[in-house]
Amino acid sequence: MNEDFARNLRLLCSYYKSIAEVCRRLDINRPQFNRYLSGRYRPGDGTLRRLCDFFGVEVHEIMLPSAQFERLVSVRPRPQHAPEAQTAEARHLIHLKEIGSAGLDRFLGSYFETYLSMACPGKILRTLVTLERQDDGVVYQRTERLIEHPSEKAYHGVYRGVVHLLTDRIFLNDYETLTGLEITQTILFPSFKNRVSRLTGLKLGVSGSGERMPCCARVVYEFLGPHIDVRKALRLCGLYDMDDARIDSATRQAIRNDMAPGEWHFRARY
């Protein structure tokens, strides 16, 4: 009986965009719902009634043999699903994705991100950033590799976020995934050459030291390619001395956080 119920439940779910949407609308835990879909468990009477009310079927119908239930459902009009209510925040994010996702495909791939460390003054920090398209938007992961003591393993801090291209600037917004205590924003100059090589801009974040002071730094993105050896790239990430020859002179010059005479604001430079 549970197998027929599971097949019938999977058929009803197929009329929706995803299982996740069904769970969200029903406010049912996804692992528990997966047990119903697998046929391992049958829901209790109260939950079963909620399922049937949601899908517009009767309790005795959802327990029918799957072939009979499929014929029954096929002759009924498909239910019209009311759109999910969107919060004001969701509406803003959807609109931003609609206007800021086009034109980013040429920038997909991995980059070395280099800037003066906010947590370790006097040091250069190199991280690995990977941009990729998911569904109809562009997301990215930024990975920091830090070794506090030579005898210890490297610590990897992971940031995840979204990318938008608005007119002629690339905006990256991410959050630190382990503690959730930091959000950073980076604004880059797109490269209008046929081949993407280096992008420059500004990075705004919070220092990782105890004072958590808001900081802004010039940043350089060096394009590595669409497919890379991630482990090898991460081994090249970390903290460097200001005069380390492994950081080329052009990059060291581009990430200097100085201000020229007459500049009233801290500005990015080409």
Summary of the structure (lengths in Angstrom):
residues: 270
radius of gyration: 25.6
end to end distance: 68.3
largest distance: 81.4
contacts: 696
relative contact order: 0.11
helix: 30%
strand: 30%
